[in-house]
Amino acid sequence: QVQLVESGGGAMQAGESLTASCSTSTAISAVDVVGWYCQAPGAQRELIATIARGEEVNYVPSMEGRFTVSKDDDKNTMYLQRIGLKVEDTGVYLCFVMINGSYYWGRGIQVTVSS
C-alpha cells in the first residue's frame, strides 16, 4: 500500500506564500504520474498539475502561473508552491500518485486564506 503524507498549509494571510510537501512511501521516480489537486469549498476537485515519469511538469492552463509543482526523487517528495496567496486559494490541497492505473491519495491539507 502506497502512503502519501502532505504537510504545510493551515491558516494563512493573503499575500503570503504557500509551500506544501507530499512525502511518499514509494520511490517517486518509479511511479507513472504524480500531481496535485485542489478543492475549494463547495466546488469540485480541480487538477493543478501532473508530472509523468521522465517528463516535465504539465499544468492545467488555468493553474499555470499561479502554482509551481516540483518533485525531488531523492527525497521521494513532491511540492506545491503558491506565491501571493489570495482568499480564493482557500481549499483542500491533495497530492496523488498513479501506478499502473491505480491512484493513491494523500489525506489533503487545508489552506485557509484570510484577507
Buried (B, 14 or more C-beta within 10 A) or exposed (E): EBEBBBEBBEEBEBEEEBEBBBBBEBEBEEBEBBBBBBBEEEEEEBBBBBBBEEEEBBBBEEBEEBBBBEBEEEEBBBBBBBEEBEEEBBBBBBBBBBBEEEEBBBEBBEBBBEE
